[in-house]
Amino acid sequence: MISLYRWNSESKSAKRSELTELPIPLAAEVPANEVWWLDLEDPTPEEEDLVFKKFMPIHPLSLEDVNKPRREPNGRAHFPKVEEFHDYLFVIANPLRGEFLKQVESGSSLPSRHATYTQLSAIMTERVLITHHCEPLESVKAVRGYLDRHNDACQRGPDFLFHLILDAMVDEYAPVVDHLADNLDLIETRMFKRIDEKLLPKLIRLKRRIVALRKTLILEREVLMRLTRGEFALIGEREIAYYRNVYDHLVRYTELVEGGREMISDLLQSYLAAMSNRLNRIMKVLAMISTIVLPMTLIAGIYGMNFHDGMPELDWKYGYPFALGLMAVTGITSLAFFRWKKWF
C-alpha cells in the first residue's frame, strides 16, 4: 500500500491519499511549493517498482538493501546505516516490531531476539521523503496522527518529517528498557532469597536480549551522530538541533542498556558463586558424613576378619556390644571434633 501525504505551501493545505499509481514520472518534477511523503507499508513488488524504478530510480545497491526483508522474510533486518548519493540520502533504521511492543506492555515473556526488530528504509530528497517497511510501525502511525493535528509541519521539509519518525521510533525503547530493568530487579530479589536453578535460563535469555538491543542501539546511535554533524546537505542546519535531541535520547537509552548489561553480568557471577558455595556446602556435609563413618567401617572390617586365634573378642559374650559401642564412641568423637572446630 502506498500512502501519499502532500503539503502545498501556497494553499497551506495538506492532503493524504492512497495511490495505485503516481501522477508524475519523476521525483524531480514534484512542484517546488510542495512536500511529499510517500509511505510504502507492506508494498507489492509492482508498487516497489513503481516508486523505486519509475517515480524515483535509486541505486541497485540501495534497492537491494530495501528489499532485504522480502528476500529473507525469516532473516534479520538490515543493520542501521546511512549513505549519501548524488541526488538522495538513504537511511536504514531498526524500529521495534508492533507485536513486540504489545508483549512488553502486557508484561508477557519476550519473544526471540529475531522477532524484536523490523526494517525501516528511508529515501530523502529536497522535497520528497519515501519510507518503506514490510510491517505496520507504531512510529509511522504516530507521525500520521501528528500530521493530522499539525499539517503545517510538512512545510519544514522531508528532513523534519524524518526526524519525527526517528523521534517516535526512539521513544519506543523506553518501555522496553523499563521492562528489562524490572526483570533484572525481580531476579536480583529472588537470588537473595533463594538460589533457584530455573534462574540461569532466564539470565541467559535476558543477556542475549540485552546484547542484541545494545548492538542495535549502538549502530543507530552512529547513524544519528552522522545526521547531527552537518555531514549531509539534505539535513538543514535548522533541523540538526532536532536530530541532536533524538540522538541525546538514544544515548540515554544506550547507557541504560549498557548498565543492564553490566548488571546481568554481575548477576550471572553472583549466581555462579552462590551455586558454587552451595555445592561446597553439600560436599562439606558429605565429607563429614564419610569421615564419621570411616572409623566405624574400619572397626567393622577388623572384626569381620574372624581370626579366632588372634581375636579373643570373638568368643567374648560382650564382644558385639563392645564393637557397637566403639563405633558409637568414634562417631561421637568425630562429631565433637567438628563442632569444636566450628565446621558446622
N, C-alpha and C positions, 0 to 999 in steps of 0.2 A: 504494500500500500504506500502510495506517495501522497504526503500532505504538503501543501504549499501555503506558506504564510507570506503575504505581500504587504509591504508598507509603502505608501506613497507620501512623500514629504510635502507635495504641493497641496493635495486634498486633506492631508493629516488624517488619513484613513487607513485601516488595515483590513485585510480580507484573508480568510483561511478557507481552503477548499481541498478536496481530494481529487487527484488527477489520474487519468489513464493515459494522457498524452500531454506534452508540454507545448505551449503556444508558440515558442520561438525555438530556432535550431541551436543557438549558441548562447552560453552564459555571458559572453562579451557583449551581447546585444540587449541585456537587461537594461531598461531605462535608467538613466543616470540619477533620476529622482526617486528611484525605488530600491528597496532592500528586500531580498528574497531569502526565505529559509525553507529548504526542501528537506523533509524528514522521510526517510525510507525505513519503514518498520516491517520486518519480515518480507522484503520485496521478492517478487518473482524474478527469474533470470531475464525475462523480457523487460521488466521495469528497470533493472540494473543496467541493461544495455541502453535503454532509452536515456537514462541520466548520465552514465559514465562513458558512453561512446558517442551519443548524438548531441545531447544537451551540453555536456561539459566533458570532453575527452580528457582522460587522465593517463598518466604514465602506466605502462603494463605492470611494473613492479608495485605501484600503488594499488592497482586493480587486483593484483594477486593477494595483497595483504587484506584488502576489503573483503574478498571472497573466501578468506580462510575459514570462517565459521560454516560456510556452505560446503566447502570441500571436506572439512573434518568436523562433522556435527558432534562427534563424541570426544573430540580432542580439546586441547587447551586453547583459550583465547590468545590472540597475538599479544605479545608484551607491549606495554605502552611505549610509544615512540613519537617523534616529531621530525618531519622532513620538509624542507622548503624547495619548491620547484620554481621555475621562472614565472609561472602565472598563478600558482596557488600554494597554499600551505596545507600539508597533510598531517593529521594528528590521529593517533590511536590511544584510547583510554580503556581501562578495565573497570566499568561500573559493576556494582553488586547486582546479582540477579534478584528480581522481584520475589521469587519463591523463597530465596534465602532470607531476605529481609522479613518476610512474613513468619518464617520459622523462628527468627531471632525475637520478633515481637511477641510471639506466642510462648516463648520460653522453652520450646521443644529442643531436642537434640539436634546438633548441627549436621548437615549432610557432608558428604565427602568434599575434599578441597577442590576437586574438579568441577563441582556444581556450585561454586561460590561466585565466580565471575563470568561475565559475558564480554562481548567486544563492542565498543562504540568507535566507529570511524568517522572522521570529520574532514571535509574539504572546504577551505575558506578562500574566497577571493575578496575583492574590494566591495562588491555589492551582493554576493551570494554566499550562503552557508548551506552546505549539504551534510546531513548526518545520516549514517547508515547503521542499523542494528537489527539483528535477527530475532530479538525478543523485546517485548514491551519493557520500557525503562521508566522507573519512577521519576528519575531526574528530568527526562524529556516531558513527561506528563506534568510535572510541577512547573516547568518553564512555559508550557502551553497555557496552564491556568494563570500564570503571572502575566503573560501577554494579553490574555482576555481582559484582565483588570487594568493593565498598563500598556496599551498597544503602542503608545508613543515611544516605548523603549526601543523599538526597532530602528528608530531614526539614528540611534547611536552606532549602528553598523553591525556587520556579522561578527566582528571581534567581541562586541559587548554581548551579543546573543550567545556566543560560545562560552563566554565567561559565566553566564547564568547557568548553563548546563553543567559546567565543571563545578561550580559552587554547590549546586544541588547534589551532584554526584559525590562530592567530598563530604557533605553533611550526612550522607547515608552511613558513613563509617562510625558515627557517634554511638548509635545503639549497639553496633557490633562490638566496639571496644568495651562498652559498659557490660555487655553480656559476657565477654571473656573475663573481664575483671571480677565480676560476680562469681563466675565458676571457679576462678582461682582462689578467691577468698573462702568459698564454701569448701573446697578441697583442703585448703590450709587448716580450716577449723576442724574438719574430720580427722586430719592427720594427727592433730594434737590430742584428740580424744581417743582414737583407736586406729591402729595401723591395719588397713584392710587391703588384701591383695587385689581387690577389684579397682583400687585407685590407680594402679600402674597403667592399665589400658586407657583410662581417662586422661591421665597425664600425657601419655604418648600422643593421643589424638589431639589434645589441646596444643601440644608443642608443634605438631605438624600444621595445625590451623594457624597458629601464630607465626610460624616461619613463612608459610605461604602468604599470609597477609602482609607481613613485613617486607617480603620481596616485592610484592606488587606496589606497596606504598612507596618504597624507595625509588622504583622506576618511575612512578607517576610524579614523585617529587622532583626528579631530574627533568622530566618534561616541563613541569610548571616553572621550574627555575629558569629554563631556557626561554620560556614565554615571558618571564618578568624582566629579563635582562635587556630588552630592546633589541634583541638579535634579529627579529623578523619585522620587515617593513609593514606587513599586514596587521600587526598588532600596534594600534596607535598609542602614542605617549599618554593620552588621557585614560586609556583603558588599562595601562600597565599597573596602575595603582590597584585596580580591582583584581587583576590576576595575582598581584602580590598578596592581597588579602586572602585569596583562596590558597595560595602557597603557604601562608602562615598557619592556616587551619590544618593543612595537610601535614606540615611539620609537627604540629602538636600531636596529631593522631599517630604519626610515626614514632614520636618519642614515647607515647603511652604504650604502643605495641612493643617497642624496644624494652620498656620497663616490664611488660608482661613476659617477654622472652627471658629476661634475667630472673624474674620471679619463678617461672616454670622450671628453669634450670636449678634454682635453689631448692624448689620443692622436690624435684627428682633426686637431688643429692641427699636431702633430708629423708626422703622415703627409703632410699637405698641404705643410708646409715642406720635408720630405725630398723629396717628388716635385718641388717647385719647384726645389730645389737640384740634383736630378738632371737636370731639364730644362735648367737653366742650364749645367751641365757639358757636356751634349750640344751645346747651342748654341755654347758656347765652342770646342769641338773643331771644329764645322762652320765657325765663323767663322775659326779659324786655318787650316783647310784652304783656305777661299776666299781668304784673304789671301796664302797661299803660291802658289796657282795664278794669282792675278790678274796679277802681273808676267809670268809665263810666257805667259798669254793675250795680254797687251799686246805682247810681243815677237813672238809668232806672228802677231798681227794686223797689226803693222807690216810684217813681211817677207812677209805674204800679199798685200800690195797690188800687188806685181810691177811697180813703176815702174823700168824698166831704165835710163832716163836718170839718175835720181837715186839709184839703188841699185847701186853697183858690186859690192856683195857678192853680187848675184845671179849674176854671171859668175865669181866667185871660187871656186877649187877647194875651199877650206876654209870656204866660207860656211855650208853646212849644219851641219858640226860646230861652227862658231863660234856659231851660233844656239842649238844644243842646249846647248853649254857655258854660254852666257849665261843660259839658262833655269835650268840647274842651279845657277849661282852665285847668282842671285836667290832661288831656293828655299832654298838652304843659308843664305844671309844672313838670310832671314826667320826660319828655324828658330833660328839663333844669337841673333837679337834677342829672340825669345820666351823662349828659355832664359835669356838674360841678365836679362830682366825677371821671371823665375820665374813665368811664366804657365802653365807645365805641368811 
